[in-house]
Amino acid sequence: MALNRDKVGSTYPSYTYEVSREKIREYATALSETDPRYFSDGDDCVAPPTFAACFTVTKGGAAVFADDELGAHPAVVHGSQRYTYGDRPLRPGDVLTCTPRIADISARGANEFLTIEVVCEDAEGHHLVTSEAVIVLLGSAPSTTDSEVGAAQEVSS
């Protein structure tokens, strides 16, 4: 079953996430990072650039996949991930309000590509990070009809 393309642009309830020094350390350790800023007890402590995966990929994706009207199914792979930061990196104590939305749905071959964007802002409304994940739904792309194939052949002739 194909995804419901009418869902492009849909936003889902916001959630909050508080960045903690300990979570930054745990994440940096898991990645074998050595940058001392990730382990600092001082004001220079910052999160690694991909730290936003901790609270955007699963939580933001869960909100989208819980939408029964979307028509998602569990045969998926993670296609790509990108983070766009505001004026500064994430720091301990940042309290983020994160809002997921469906940015795009496209098809290539038998697969559909669902782009989920999660915009995260601080309490003052400053953009801190946007996560963009592309999830590949295997085998759910709408099949072309014979008339669509014929029309495509006429155009290319």
N, C-alpha and C positions, 0 to 999 in steps of 0.2 A: 504494500500500500504506500502510495506517495505521500510526502509531507504536504501539509496544507499551506500553500504559498500565500494565502490571505493572512497568515500569522506574521509575515515580515513586517517589522516595525513594532510588534507587540512588546510591551514592557511588562516586567513581573515585579512583585513586591520587593522593595529594598530590604536589605539586611545590614547589620552593623558588624564590624570586626575591629577589635583593638589590637594594634601591633604591640607585641611585648619583646623585651630584650631577650628573654629566654627562648622564645620561638625563633627569633633571628639567629641566635647561637645554634639552636638545634638544627635549623635548616642549613646554615653555613657548614656545620660539622658534617651533616649528611652528604653535602656536595664536596667535601674535602677542601673547602675554601681556606685560604690562609690570610686574607686581607684582615689586618688587625682591627679595622673599624667595625667589622661584624661581631667582634668579641669584646669590644670596649665597654667599660663601665661609665664612660664619660658622655659628654654632649656630642661627641663626634661619631657615636654609634649610628650606623645606617644598615638597612636591609640589602641583601644582594638583589640585583635587578630582577631575577626570576622568582623572588620571594612571594610575589603576588599570586603565584600558582596555589599557594596554601589556602587561600580564601576566595579565589575567583573560579577556578576550573571546576571543582566539584560542587561547591555551593551554588554558584551561578548556573552551572549546567543542570543541576538537580531541579531548580525552579522551572527551567524551560522544559525539561523532559517530563515533568509532572503535569504538563498541560495536555490533557486528553484530546483537545481539539487539534493539536499539532500533528498527531499521527506518527510519532516517533516509535521506533522499535529498538530492541537491545543489540542488534548486530551492527556494532559501530567500531570504528577505530579513530584515534586522535590524529587528525590530518596536519594541523599546524597550530602554533601559539605565538602571539606577539603581544608585547607590552609597550604602551606609550605613556611616558611619565610627564607630569607637569614640571614645575620649576625646580623640584628637589626630590631626592630619594625618600623612601619611607623611613620613619624613625620610631623608636620605642615611644609609646604613649599616643601615637596617632590613632584616633578613633574615626574609622571610615564608614561612610554610608555607601553601600554598593548596590547598583541597580542593573539587573540583567535585562537584556533585550535581544530579540532576534534581528540581526542586522541584514541577513541575506539567506536565501535558499536557492541553490542552483543544482543542475544535474550535469554529469559527464558520464557517458556510457550508461551502465546499469546502476550507478551510484548517485546519491544525492549528497550535497555539501551544505551543511547547516553552519552558518556563522553566528556565534553567540558573542555578544559584546557585553562586558560588565564595566560600567563607569563607576569609579570610586572617588568620593570627595570627602574633605574633612568637614568639621562642624561649621566652618565659615563658608562652605560651598566652594572651596578651592579644589580644582582638579588635581588629584595626586597620581592616579594611574588608571589606565583603561586596558583591560585584558580583551584580546580578540582571539577566540578559539574557533578553529574550523573542525567540525566533527563530520566524519564520513559515514553515512548510513549505507550499508552494503546492500545492493540489490533492490532498492526501493524506488529507483527513478521511474517515472511514468514511461511506458513503452510508447513508441511512435505508432500511429495508425497508418494503414496503407495509403490513405489520402495524403497524409503529411509527408510520407516518403516520396510519393509521386510528385507532390508540389516541390519538394527539395530537389528532385532530379530535374524538373523543368527549369528551375532557376539556375542550376549549375550547367545545363546543356548549352 
